[in-house]
Amino acid sequence: MTAEIKESALNTTSLRIAAVITLLFLAFHAFVLANSNPQVNIKGDANGYYDLALGIAEYGRLTSFSNPESGVVARPPLYPMFVSLAISAGDGKSPLPVIILQAVVLLATAFMAWRVAEHWLPGYGILVFFLVLFNPSAAGKVHMLLTETLYAFLLTTAIWSLSRYAGRPTVLAVLILGIAVGLATLTKPEARLLSYILPFAVVLVGVSSGTSFSWQKHCLWGLASLLLALAVSYSWSAYDELRRDGKVISKSGKSASHIRYNLAILEHMKNPIGSIQDADDRLYDQGLAHLVKIRESRKIDLADEGSVLTSYYFDRMKTHHPKTIARAVVKGWISFFASGGGQTINDVLGMKIERQNKFVFSSNPIKVLSESLANNAFWPTFVTIIGIGFAVITRTLGLIGLVTLIMRKQWPLLAILIGIVAFTLFVTLFNGMSRYRIPVDPPLMILATYGIYTLHRLFRYYRRGRQAESGRST
């Protein structure tokens, strides 16, 4: 089946259902806000983004508020600017406007995913709208100052533009695709790799859609999307370089910590003494010692330290046995697809629950998880079970949906959805968690909706068969 499917209009019934879903969504987040303290949740990575946002508001440039003389900023600029814009609309400090804005962004993400699904599976897009909004992982992260909500919107916009391109290649679709991926690069550095994949993605989607365009034209459009994405991302670098008085953004600071934690997972699987965090702490100290040795042999800039550490940790990762790496990949994927995200909601609401970080990497993960849940109060346990249950059910439906997509021969959509999920798995490595899955939850919800579609058709077929059998017997 080619991409000749026409995107259905927003009919009155769908709009009424969407209005009810939106009211329920707003009521849920109003309840969470009424029973939480947003300021308390500014910790860890959230504190880093908040500090940069305050620095932008105070000094008019991307710099730390608590340490404005620091020479290196390890985080991309777009999300701190997003947070700074939101808090500036309030009292200049409260994160409440950020949470409200992120709720609006999640609504926009759900709407974009709805339109993608409606284009290929008319009448079922509203289910995607519901699933994206009430996904426990995404719902909890709305109340945290983290990049995932904004990044998910940008990736979903890119998916929407590719879907539109499959139906009808236009300049507008290419423009939106390039801008969305360029902005995604300014939100999370791994999206830079996604930029270089764009030409291949555009050609694959365009050719498989069966449009009248030649593959050479698809190549030109793909190259145009790449150049636009790079122009958007590098324009900030050029602008910021003129304003920073020699200070630079480290392109590898977060990358080094990401590779280090994945190495810690391997080290812990090889020698399970203590926790993964203990292994990460040891690797951090060893990395600093390595930097000292490097400085003794040659001069390195502050901005290059991240690259040196990334290479060091990656080289150590390659020394592990392939069997250990394979086990880590499998367990990481299980954690990536099955983690529920209920812990975030518990944290936001102040409901204490004994955490079992990376229980999937323990020798008996089911036992560890069940004991953890049994030792906690009812409500945080209930929220955790809801989160895991939602993830497991939607992944199961997604597998059915994957088969359905193949049977319907909707190759462009299949390439888009599987491609973006595979890309995210690649950059995540072994450190699978619900937070890192949020950007690709919308495509996963589209797959789940295809599963619901198939089950619905099977049920109708079964019911008609029963009715026909009943009619013959009378």
N, C-alpha and C positions, 0 to 999 in steps of 0.2 A: 504494500500500500504506500503510495507516494504522499507527499505533503500537500495534496490538493484539498485536504479537509478545510472547510471554512470555519473560522472562529465564530462561535455563536454569540449573538448579542446578549447583553445583560437583560434578561427578562424580568418581569415584575416579581415573579415567585422567588427567583434567585436573590434579588435585591432585598426582599422581605426577610428571607432566611438569613442573609448576610447581616442585615440590621440587627436581628435577634442575637446572632453569634457575637457581633461586635459589642452589644450591650452586656452580654454575659462576660465577655473578655474584659471590658472596662470595670464591671462590678467586681470581678476577681482581683484585678490589680488595685482597685480602690480598697478592697478588704486587706490585701497584703500591705499596702501603704499605711493603713490605719493601725496595723498591728506590728509595725516594724520601725526601726530607726535607721534611715538610709546612711547617716553619718558613720554608724558603727560598722557598716559593711565595706568601708573604704580601707582595705588592707591588702597586702601582697601586691599583685600586679595592678589592682585597682588603685592603690595608693600611688604607684608610679605614674599612672596616667593622670590622676587628680593633681599631683604635684606639678606636672608639666602644664596642665590646663591653667592652673593658678599662675604659673610663670608666664604663659602667653598673655593672660589678662593683665598682669602687673607690668611686664617689661616689653610687651608687644612683639615678642619673638619666641621661638621654640627653645625654652631653657627651663631648668629646674627652678622652682620657686624657693625651695629650701636651700639650694646651692647654685645660685645663678652664675657663679664663676667657673663651674665645672666645664671642662673642655670637650666632653663627649656626651651626646644624647643617644641612648641605645634604642629608642623607640621611634617608629615612623610617625609622621606629623599629623595625619588626618584625624585620627581619633582624639588626640589631645585638643585639637582645634574644635572638633565637634563638641567635646565636653566643655571647653572654655566658652563657646558660643552659648551653650545652654545655661551654664551657671551665671553668665553675665546678664541673662534675662531675668534672673532672680536677685538674690542679695549678694551675689558674687562669690558665695562659698557653699551654699547648700546644694547637695546633689539632686534634690527633688526635681528641678526642671530637666535634668539629664534623664531621669527615670521616665518622666512623662514623654519626653522626646523619643526615647528608645521604644516606648510602647507604640507610638505613632509609626516609627520605622518598622517595627514588627508587623503592624497592620498593613503597611505598604508591601512588605515582603510576602505576606500571606496573599494579598491581592494579586501580586505579580505571578505567584505560583498558581493561583486559581486560574488566571488567564492562560498560562501555559497548558495546564491540564484541559481546560475547556476547548482549546484549539485542537487537541488531538483526541479527546474523549468527551464530546459534548454531553452536557447534562450532569457530569460528575465533578466538575471543577470546584463546586461549592464544598465538597467533602475535603478537598485539599486546603481550602481556606480555613475550615474548622480544625483540621489536624495540625496545621502549622501554628495556629494561635494557641491551641491548648496542649501543645507538646511541652511536657514538664521541664525539659532542659531549657528550651527557649524562654518559657514563662519565668523561670527563676533568674536567668541571666539578664532580663530586662531591668532587674533591680540591682545589678552589679555594674560598676564602671569598668567594663571590659569590652574588647573590640568585637566580640563575636556577633552581636546584634547588627551592627553597622556592616560588618564584613559579609554576613549572610544576605543582607539586602543587596549589596553590590554584586555578589555572585549570582543571586537570583535574577537580578536585572540582566546580567550577561547571558544567563540561560534563556530568559525571555527573548532577548534580542536574537540569539541564535535560532530559537524556535520560529520567530518571525521571518528570519532569513531563509529558513527551510521552506516556508510557505511562499515567500516572495522576496527574492534578494533585492534589497533597496539600500540606498546611501544612508538613510536614517538608521536602519538596523546595524550597519557597520559602524556608524558614528557612536551609537549608544554602547555597542559592544566594546569598542576601543576605550571610550571614556570610563565605562564601568570597571574594566580590568585595570586601567591606569590608576583610578582612585583606589581600587582594591590593593594595589601595590603600595600605595601610601598609607594603607591601613595595616596590612600584614606583609612582611618582606617576602614570604614564600610565593606571593602572587606574581613576583617578577618572573618566575619560571613559567607561570601560566601565560604571561605575555608572549613568550617565545613559542608557545604551543598554538597560539591563535591561528596562524596561517594554515596549519594542518587541520585544526578543528573546522575552520570555515570551509575548506576544500572538501573534507569528509562529509560534513552536513549538507553542503550544497550539491555534491555529486549524488549522494544517496537519496536526496529529496526528489530527484527526477525532474528538476526544472529545466527550462530551455537554455540556461546559461551553460557555456562550455567550461571545462575544468580550468582553462587558462584565465577566464574572467574571475572564477572563484579564487584562483591564486592571487590575482591582483587585489581583490577585495580583502583577502586574508592578510596580505602584506600591508594594505592600508590600515587595517585594524591594529596590527602590530605596531606600526609607526605611530599611530595615534596614542596607543597605550603607553609607549615609551616617551612620547612627547609630554603627556600628562604627568607621568611620574618624574621625569628628569627636569621638567620646568620648575618643579618645587626645589629640586636640588640646586639648580642654577640660581634661583631667586634667594634661597636661604644662604647660599655661599656668600652672597654679596652683603648679607646683613649680620653674619655671625662673627666678624672680626677674627677669622682664623679658626673658630671652633667648628667642629664637624659632627655629623651624625654617623655613629658607628653602624656600618651595614651588617656587622656580624656579631654584635653583642648578644642579641637574643638567640641567634643561631647557635652560638657557642653553648649557652645554657641548655638549649633544646637538645643538642647532640650529647651534652654531658649527662642529662637525665636519662636519655635512652641508653647510654653506656652504663649508667648506674643500674638499670633494669637487667642488662646482661650480666654485670658483675654480681648482682644479687642472686640471679638464677644459677650462676656458677658456684657461688659460695653464699648460701642463704643465712648469713649471720647478721643479726640486727634487721633493719628495715631498708627499703630502697632509698629513703631519705638519708639514712646513715651512709650508704654507699655514695650518694650524691655529694654529701658533705666532704667525704674523704677525697673524692675526685676533684672537688673545688680546690681543696688545699694542694693537691698534687699539681693541678693546673697552674696555680700561683707560683709554685716552686719551679715549674717548667718555664714560666715567664721570666723569672729571675735569671735562670741560666741563659735564656735567649738574650736578655738585655746585656749580659756580661760579654757575649760574643759579637753583638751588633746592635745598632740603635734602631728602635722601632717606635713609631708614633702611637699615641693613645688610640687612635681610630683603627690601627692595625692589630691591636692586641686581641680583639675578638676573632679575627681571621687566624691568628697564630693558635689560639686556644681551640678553635673549631677543627683545624687540621690535626692538632695533638689528640683531641678526643676521638676524632674519626679514625685516625691511624690505630689507636688502641682498640677501637670497636672491631676493626678488620682482623685483629689477632684472635678473636673468639672463634670457637669451632662452629662450622656451618649448622650443625645440629642444634646448638644452643640458640643461634640466630633464628633458625626456622621455628623453634618452640616459642621464642619471643614474639615472632610475627603472628603466629596463630593465636596466642593468648592476647596479644595486643589488638588483633582484629575482633576477637570475642568481646573484649572490653569496649572497643570502639562502637560496635553495633548494639550491644546489650545493656550498656550502662544507662541508668534511668534519668539521672539529673535531679532526683528528689533531694539529694543532700544540699543543693543550693537553696531550694525553697525552705528547707529546715533551717539553714544558716540565716537566711533573710528574716524568717519569723522568730528567730532566737530559740528554736526548739533544739535542745541538745541531743545529739545522738553519737554513740561511739562509732568513730570512723574506722573503716577497714580499708585504708588506701591500697589500691592495687591488689585486692583480695584474689583476683583472678590469677595472679602470679604466685600464689601460695600453693603448697603441695596438694591441699584439699580445699579448693575454693568454695564449693557448695557448703561444706561444714563450717568454714570460717564465716561465710555470709549469714547462714542460718543462726549461728550462735550470736553474731553481732546483732541481728534483728531481734532475737529472743531476749536480749539483755537490755533493751531500750523501751521507753514508754510507748503507749499505743499510737499516738498521733504522728510522731516522727517516723515510727515504723510503718504506719499506714501510708504516709507520703512516699517513703522509699519504695514500698511494694508497688504503689500506683505507677511510679516512675519506671521501675524495671518492667512491670507488666505492660505498660504502654510501649516501651521499646521492643520487647519480645514480640508482642502481637503485631505491631506495625512492620517489623522486620520479616515476620512470617508471611504477612500479606504482601510484602514487597517481593519476596521470592516468587509467589504466585503471579504477581504483577509483571515480574521480569519475563516469565514464561509467556504471559499474555502478550506482552509487547513483541516478543519474537514471533509468536503465532500470527499477530496482526501485521507483521512486517513493517512496523513503523521505525525503520532504521535510523532516520535522523534523530528522533527523540531518544531512542535507545543509545545512540552514540553520545549524545549530550549528557544524559543522566549518568551513564556508566563512566564516561570520561571524567566528569567532575568529581565523582565519588572516588575513582581510582587515583586521581591526582591528590586528593586529600589524604587518602590512605598512605600514599607514597611519602608525603612530606611529614606525616605524623609519626611514621616508623612504628615503634613498639608501644609508644605512650598513648594508647587508646583511652579516651575518656569522653563523656558526654559533651564537655565543653568544646572539644575539638571537632565534634560531629555536628554542632549547631549550624555551621555554614552550609552543610550539605543535607541538613534535615528536610528542607523543602523538596529537593529532588527525590529523597527517600519517601516522603509523603505522597509524591506523585505516583511512585511505584506501588505504594500501599493502596492507593485509590484504584489502580488497575487491578489489584488483587480483590478489592471489594466488588468491583465491576464484574469480575469473573464469577465470584461466589454468588452474586446477585443473579446473574444469568443462569447459573446452574440450579439455583433454588427455583427460579421461574420455570425452567425446563422440567424439573422434578414435579412441581406443583401441577403443571399442565398435563404431565403424564398421569399423575394420580387422578386428576379430574376426568381425563379421557377414559381411564380404566374404570372409574366409578360410573361413568355414563354407559359404558358397554354392559356393566353388570346389572344395570336397571333396565 
